[in-house]
Amino acid sequence: MLLFVALWIGVGYVGTNIVTAASHRKAREKSEIAGKPVEQVSITTEDGVVLSAWYVPNGGENAVITLPGITADRGQLVPTAETYINWGFSALLPDLRGTGESQGDLVSIGYHERKDLIACVRWLQNKGIKTIGAHGFSLGAATVCFAMKELPDLGFAVVESSYDTMKSATEHRLDMVHMPHFIGWPFGYFLGRRIGADFADISPVNYISYCKCPALVMSGDSEGVVSPSETLALYEKCGSDRKQMHSFKNGRHRPSISEFPDEARSTLRQFLTEEVGCILP
């Protein structure tokens, strides 16, 4: 019994360190995106983390910030950024802290990454951009949710394939390997301590209620790591009175524009025109 308990706790501790470990690598060079020149920029967050990002200026007063998933760098959402750029938006593609070429030695599943999004929004505001949206996938989507309370001036939010609570995220992954849920209890304890937040607070669904901007919540119905019920919970808890939800049939845990380009662009176009009031080409 003592050996089992020791192993149980040890697995939780090791698992926490694996999940929150930094994933640094050099981004593949990009001289242009959607035919527009790319600028390599650095942005410093309120807690002193220097982010590495691509900026694609495109004129006008609208911009989008794309936020990739866990362990992925800025390149993951290039097709998403291209879509916005083709519609006249400028685009900012940062590596979140602890990933790509940005500083940081901790990945906090979106909790502290919210400071990265806030810094990016302020950076664009200083450039005179009026309407700034955030489009996040997976961890990036959770980041958008966590930042809602501190970003009342966000122009719009696209929350794609986000978990609703860390409890759900943990249990879904255990279900995928046919393990009982109690195996994850030590993981929750160590994760909270490593991130510096109560395990229950690492829940995007608790923060999306602060959303006042137009919001689009979407996911695939066959993702495994994210269930349709989680997407519905985020949509229902979203505090915006201008919100839409979309589910991609047979969709896996991948950025929708990469997996369902036509459907995803049609859904996004409808949201931007109906809820945000954009006039798109």
Summary of the structure (lengths in Angstrom):
residues: 281
radius of gyration: 18.3
end to end distance: 65.8
largest distance: 65.8
contacts: 1002
relative contact order: 0.13
helix: 43%
strand: 20%
